[in-house]
Amino acid sequence: MKSLKFLRVVGLTVFVASVLIFIATLFIGSYTVTESLIKENFSGKPERVINVLTKTASDEGILNKEVSNPVTFANNIAVLLESYNTKITSEIEAEKGLTEAEINAVFEKAIANDKVNYSKETLESVFQNNPDKVKVVDEATNWMYSSSKTYDKPEDFKNDFKNKIGDINRSNAQEFLLYDNKYSKFDIAKASISGPLKNHKSMFLFLTFGLGVLGSLLFIITGLFLEPIAGIKNHGIYLSEATNRGWVAIFVFGFFSFFFIFYCISTLIILLIGQIL
């Protein structure tokens, strides 16, 4: 009987140790975004994406910078993707869409004395050397000068025009945009991580999930021989510190709340599972 109790304690200890190792993996390793990493990770994207993203990473001071904190790295990636999307959208706007200066030029031609006089001729006068841009904008906004549409307030015209131009610009830049989501961050983190976690994947899999399974099984199976099978009885479970809002329950709640938040902004745990499987 004593040996079974001892084995049960050992099982619980092993399980707790596996959980602690699992949490420790969040702080193991470092990340470095390099030019070769960007080329490999975004090889399926247009060459322009790779070039602009590399330049943006360099401008933001992220390129070739080693980061050990996963939270800091996740924030860096978010900043990188946001800056890249802003930059690539601005470039595409200048080439295929309308820039802010061009939009204002249209307003100057279309609005006079607080009255709106917008037509295709307005666009042709603004974009005299760019018939392709005239065609694109006219196709999206020709309903704004139809016989059934009138504007009493210039602000209403400006809002409608800006909304349609925004749709055009987003559509033109669509194939170049990189979205800031967990998949993008996972792909970048997976490619940029270095350290013992990446070099010894099987060992950490065993030390976390393996030991966790073994420890829990040892604790559960030995408990079957020490106590009768669960039934309708009262062991004071509703009054324990773990189930009656005691310090154990509060500690466990706080721990898992913190861990969940940290887990959401980190990709290391996903990396541990994804690379092995």
C-alpha positions as CSV (number, residue, x, y, z in Angstrom):
1,M,0.0,0.0,0.0
2,K,2.8,2.4,0.9
3,S,4.6,1.6,-2.4
4,L,1.4,2.5,-4.3
5,K,1.1,5.8,-2.5
6,F,4.7,6.5,-3.3
7,L,4.2,5.7,-6.9
8,R,1.2,8.0,-7.0
9,V,3.3,10.8,-5.6
10,V,5.9,10.1,-8.2
11,G,3.3,10.2,-10.9
12,L,2.0,13.6,-9.7
13,T,5.6,14.9,-9.5
14,V,6.4,13.8,-13.0
15,F,3.2,15.4,-14.4
16,V,3.9,18.7,-12.6
17,A,7.5,18.6,-13.9
18,S,6.2,18.1,-17.5
19,V,3.9,21.1,-17.2
20,L,6.8,23.2,-15.9
21,I,9.0,22.1,-18.8
22,F,6.1,22.8,-21.2
23,I,5.9,26.4,-19.9
24,A,9.7,26.8,-20.0
25,T,9.7,26.1,-23.7
26,L,8.1,29.6,-24.1
27,F,11.4,31.1,-23.1
28,I,13.8,28.8,-25.0
29,G,15.4,29.8,-28.2
30,S,15.7,33.0,-30.2
31,Y,14.4,34.5,-33.4
32,T,16.2,36.2,-36.3
33,V,14.6,37.5,-39.5
34,T,17.0,37.3,-42.4
35,E,16.8,38.1,-46.1
36,S,17.2,34.4,-46.9
37,L,14.3,33.6,-44.5
38,I,12.0,36.1,-46.2
39,K,12.9,34.7,-49.7
40,E,12.2,31.1,-48.6
41,N,9.1,31.8,-46.5
42,F,7.5,34.0,-49.2
43,S,8.7,32.1,-52.3
44,G,5.2,31.7,-53.5
45,K,4.6,35.4,-53.5
46,P,5.5,37.9,-56.3
47,E,9.1,39.1,-56.3
48,R,8.0,42.5,-55.4
49,V,6.6,41.3,-52.0
50,I,10.0,39.8,-51.1
51,N,11.9,43.0,-52.1
52,V,9.6,45.4,-50.3
53,L,9.3,43.2,-47.2
54,T,13.1,42.9,-46.9
55,K,13.6,46.7,-47.3
56,T,10.8,47.3,-44.7
57,A,12.4,44.9,-42.3
58,S,15.7,46.7,-42.7
59,D,14.1,50.1,-42.3
60,E,12.4,49.0,-39.1
61,G,15.6,47.6,-37.7
62,I,14.2,44.0,-37.6
63,L,16.4,42.5,-40.3
64,N,19.2,40.3,-38.9
65,K,18.3,41.3,-35.3
66,E,18.3,38.4,-32.8
67,V,15.3,38.5,-30.4
68,S,15.0,36.1,-27.4
69,N,11.6,37.2,-26.1
70,P,8.7,35.7,-28.0
71,V,6.4,38.5,-27.1
72,T,8.8,41.1,-28.4
73,F,9.3,39.1,-31.5
74,A,5.5,38.8,-32.1
75,N,5.2,42.6,-31.7
76,N,8.1,43.1,-34.1
77,I,6.4,41.0,-36.7
78,A,3.1,42.8,-36.3
79,V,4.9,46.1,-36.8
80,L,6.8,44.7,-39.8
81,L,3.6,43.5,-41.5
82,E,1.7,46.7,-40.8
83,S,4.6,48.9,-42.2
84,Y,4.9,46.6,-45.2
85,N,1.2,46.8,-46.0
86,T,1.2,50.6,-45.7
87,K,4.3,50.8,-48.0
88,I,3.1,48.4,-50.7
89,T,-0.3,50.0,-50.7
90,S,1.1,53.4,-51.2
91,E,3.3,52.2,-54.1
92,I,0.3,50.5,-55.8
93,E,-1.8,53.5,-55.3
94,A,0.7,55.7,-57.1
95,E,0.9,53.2,-60.0
96,K,-2.6,51.8,-60.5
97,G,-4.9,53.6,-58.1
98,L,-5.2,57.2,-56.8
99,T,-3.0,58.9,-54.3
100,E,-4.3,61.5,-51.8
101,A,-2.9,64.2,-53.9
102,E,-4.7,62.9,-57.0
103,I,-8.0,62.6,-55.1
104,N,-7.7,66.2,-54.0
105,A,-7.0,67.2,-57.6
106,V,-10.3,65.6,-58.6
107,F,-12.1,67.5,-55.9
108,E,-10.6,70.8,-57.0
109,K,-11.9,70.1,-60.6
110,A,-15.3,68.7,-59.5
111,I,-16.3,71.2,-56.8
112,A,-16.8,74.9,-57.3
113,N,-18.8,77.3,-55.2
114,D,-20.0,74.4,-53.0
115,K,-21.5,72.7,-56.0
116,V,-20.5,69.3,-57.4
117,N,-20.0,69.1,-61.2
118,Y,-18.3,65.7,-61.6
119,S,-18.1,63.8,-64.9
120,K,-15.7,61.7,-67.0
121,E,-14.3,64.9,-68.4
122,T,-13.2,65.8,-64.9
123,L,-11.1,62.7,-64.8
124,E,-9.7,63.3,-68.2
125,S,-8.6,66.7,-67.3
126,V,-6.8,65.5,-64.1
127,F,-5.2,62.4,-65.7
128,Q,-4.5,63.7,-69.2
129,N,-1.5,61.3,-69.7
130,N,-3.0,58.3,-68.1
131,P,-6.1,56.9,-69.9
132,D,-5.9,53.6,-68.0
133,K,-6.4,55.4,-64.7
134,V,-9.3,57.4,-66.2
135,K,-10.9,54.1,-67.3
136,V,-10.5,52.4,-63.9
137,V,-11.8,55.3,-61.9
138,D,-14.7,56.1,-64.3
139,E,-15.9,52.5,-64.2
140,A,-16.0,52.6,-60.5
141,T,-17.6,56.1,-60.1
142,N,-19.7,56.7,-63.3
143,W,-22.9,56.2,-61.2
144,M,-21.9,59.3,-59.3
145,Y,-22.7,61.6,-62.3
146,S,-25.7,59.7,-63.6
147,S,-28.9,61.6,-64.2
148,S,-30.5,60.0,-61.2
149,K,-27.7,61.0,-58.8
150,T,-27.2,64.5,-57.4
151,Y,-25.2,65.9,-54.5
152,D,-26.5,68.7,-52.4
153,K,-23.4,68.7,-50.2
154,P,-19.8,68.4,-51.4
155,E,-19.0,66.4,-48.4
156,D,-21.3,63.6,-49.5
157,F,-19.6,63.5,-52.8
158,K,-16.2,63.4,-51.2
159,N,-17.2,60.5,-48.9
160,D,-18.6,58.5,-51.8
161,F,-15.6,59.1,-54.0
162,K,-13.1,58.3,-51.3
163,N,-14.9,55.1,-50.5
164,K,-14.9,53.9,-54.1
165,I,-11.2,54.9,-54.5
166,G,-10.4,53.0,-51.3
167,D,-12.0,49.9,-52.8
168,I,-10.0,50.3,-56.0
169,N,-6.7,50.7,-54.1
170,R,-7.4,47.7,-51.9
171,S,-8.3,45.6,-54.9
172,N,-5.1,46.6,-56.8
173,A,-2.9,45.8,-53.8
174,Q,-4.7,42.6,-52.8
175,E,-2.2,40.2,-54.3
176,F,0.7,41.9,-52.5
177,L,-0.8,42.3,-49.0
178,L,0.4,40.2,-46.1
179,Y,-2.2,39.8,-43.3
180,D,-1.3,40.0,-39.6
181,N,-2.8,36.8,-38.4
182,K,-1.6,33.7,-36.4
183,Y,-0.8,31.9,-39.6
184,S,1.6,34.5,-40.9
185,K,3.2,34.8,-37.5
186,F,3.5,31.1,-37.2
187,D,5.2,30.7,-40.6
188,I,7.7,33.5,-39.8
189,A,8.4,32.2,-36.3
190,K,8.8,28.6,-37.5
191,A,11.4,29.7,-40.0
192,S,13.3,32.2,-37.8
193,I,13.6,30.2,-34.5
194,S,16.9,28.8,-33.5
195,G,18.2,27.1,-30.3
196,P,17.7,23.8,-28.4
197,L,14.0,23.6,-28.9
198,K,14.5,23.4,-32.7
199,N,17.6,21.2,-32.5
200,H,16.1,18.7,-30.0
201,K,12.4,18.5,-31.0
202,S,12.0,14.8,-30.0
203,M,13.5,15.3,-26.6
204,F,11.2,18.2,-25.7
205,L,8.2,16.3,-27.1
206,F,9.0,13.5,-24.6
207,L,9.8,15.8,-21.7
208,T,6.4,17.6,-22.1
209,F,3.7,15.4,-23.6
210,G,5.5,12.1,-22.9
211,L,6.2,12.7,-19.3
212,G,2.8,14.3,-18.8
213,V,1.0,11.2,-20.1
214,L,3.2,8.8,-18.1
215,G,2.8,10.8,-14.9
216,S,-0.9,11.2,-15.2
217,L,-1.4,7.5,-16.0
218,L,0.8,6.5,-13.0
219,F,-1.2,8.8,-10.7
220,I,-4.6,7.6,-12.0
221,I,-3.9,3.8,-12.1
222,T,-2.4,3.6,-8.7
223,G,-5.3,5.6,-7.3
224,L,-7.7,2.9,-8.5
225,F,-6.0,0.4,-6.1
226,L,-5.9,2.8,-3.2
227,E,-9.5,4.0,-3.3
228,P,-12.8,2.4,-4.3
229,I,-14.3,3.2,-7.7
230,A,-16.0,6.6,-7.6
231,G,-19.7,6.5,-6.7
232,I,-22.3,8.5,-4.8
233,K,-20.5,9.5,-1.6
234,N,-19.4,12.6,0.2
235,H,-15.7,13.2,0.7
236,G,-16.1,16.9,1.5
237,I,-15.1,17.8,-2.1
238,Y,-17.4,20.8,-2.1
239,L,-15.6,22.3,0.8
240,S,-12.1,21.8,-0.4
241,E,-9.8,24.8,-1.3
242,A,-9.7,23.6,-4.9
243,T,-13.5,23.6,-5.5
244,N,-14.9,26.2,-3.0
245,R,-13.2,29.3,-4.2
246,G,-10.3,28.7,-2.0
247,W,-6.6,29.7,-2.5
248,V,-5.9,26.7,-4.7
249,A,-8.8,27.5,-7.0
250,I,-7.8,31.2,-7.2
251,F,-4.1,30.2,-7.9
252,V,-5.1,27.7,-10.7
253,F,-7.5,30.3,-12.2
254,G,-4.8,33.0,-12.3
255,F,-2.2,30.7,-13.6
256,F,-4.2,29.4,-16.5
257,S,-5.6,32.9,-17.4
258,F,-2.0,34.2,-17.6
259,F,-0.8,31.2,-19.5
260,F,-3.7,31.4,-22.0
261,I,-2.9,35.1,-22.7
262,F,0.8,34.4,-23.1
263,Y,0.0,31.4,-25.3
264,C,-2.1,33.5,-27.6
265,I,0.7,36.0,-28.4
266,S,3.4,33.4,-28.6
267,T,4.1,30.8,-31.4
268,L,6.6,28.7,-29.6
269,I,4.2,26.1,-28.4
270,I,2.6,25.8,-31.8
271,L,6.1,25.4,-33.2
272,L,6.8,22.6,-30.8
273,I,3.8,20.6,-32.0
274,G,3.8,21.7,-35.6
275,Q,7.5,20.9,-36.4
276,I,7.2,17.4,-34.8
277,L,3.9,16.4,-36.3
